[in-house]
Amino acid sequence: MSNLKAPPVYKVIVAQLAITVFIAIISLLFPGTTMAYSVLLGGLISALPNSYFALHAFRYQGARNADRVVKSFIKGELGKILITMVLFALSFTLITNLNALALMLGFIVTHFVGVMMSGFINYSPTNNKT
């Protein structure tokens, strides 16, 4: 058992979901709802696989669990890539009225917010404040 705490990566996921909803609401200002749900879908395609990765990547801590840490990071990243590919494929094949540019912009903006928020997380293993 380790007294190390996992970093509060849930803050990244919350920020990604919040920006996704925000830009989808802003997109409602444009005529039609196609852009809004395309942006929302693009943001979710970014945020949901990232949450899967976070669940797996930070499951184990400590030097005694080094092999488990590496395996969980690999499993999380492979799962994230696979989920992202499947969600993009499903979006483009199942949704007939889709704004592809809005979908990609929603994905990119949400992904960028996740990258930026990762820089603001306190990764100190013993002094995390949630």
N, C-alpha and C positions, 0 to 999 in steps of 0.2 A: 504494500500500500504506500502511496506517495502523498506527501502533503503539498505537492505542486498543484496549482490551479490552472485549468485551461483558460486561454485568453477569451475574453468576451466577444467572440466572433458573431454572436447573435446580433450585435449592434450593426454589423455590416449588412446582414440580411434584412433587418428592419429598415435601414436606410434605403436599401435597394427597393424594397416593396413600397416604401413611402414615395420615393421619386417616381416609381412606375405609376402609381395612382395619380400623383400630381401631374405628370406630363399627359396622362390619359385624360384627366379632367380639362387641362388646358387645350387639348386636341379637340374637345367638344365644341370649342369656339368656332372651329372651321365647319363649313357645311357638311352635313352627313355624319354618320357615326362610324363609318368605315375606318377613318384615320384613328379615331379614339380606340376602338377595339384592336386595331393592328398594333398601335403603340403599346397598349396594355399587354397584348400577347407577346410582343417582343421583349418587354421588360420581364414578364414571367418566365420566358425561355431563358433569360439570364439568371434570375434570382432563384428559381427552384433548383436547378442543378448545383448552384453554389451552396444552397442549404444542405443538399445531400453530401457535398464534399465536406462541409463543416462538421456534419454529424460524424462522418467517418474519420476525418483527419485528426480530430482532437479527442478521440475516444481514449487514447492511452497517453500517459506521461511518464517521464523518468528514464534513467539509464538502464534499469533492469528490463524495461519493456521496449528497448530500442528496436528489436526485430518486429514487434507488433506495431510500433509507431510507423516504421517504414512501410509495412504491409498495408496498414490502414490508410496511409497517405496515397499509396499507389491505387488501392481499391477505390478510394474516394475520387481521385482524379480520373481514373478510367470510367467510373460510373458517371461522373459529371460530363465527360465528353460524350459518352453514349447517350445519356439523357438529352443533352443539347441537340445532338444529331437527330434523335427520334422526334423531339418536339418540333424542330424545324421541318422535318419531312412531313409530319402530320399536319402542320400548319399549311404548308404549301399544297398538299394533296387534298385535304378535307375541307378547307375553307375556300369557297369559291370567290367571294367578294372580299379580297384581301389587298391592302395597300402594302406592297412589298417594301417600298422605301420607308414607310412609317414603321413597319415591323423591324427592319434593320436598325433604324435610328433609335427605336425604343430599346432594342437589345444593346446597342453600343453605349448609349447614355447610361443605362442601368449598370452595365459592366464597368464603365468608367467610374461611376459613383462607388461601386464595390472596391475598386482598386484604390481610389482616393481615401475611402473610409478605413481601409486596412492600415494606412499610414498613421491614423489617429488612435489606433488601439494600443493600450498599454500591454506590452508583451512580457512584462516582468513576471516571472513564474511564481513568485511568492507574495506579490503585493498587488494583486488585481483587485480593483474596486469596480463593482458592477453598477 
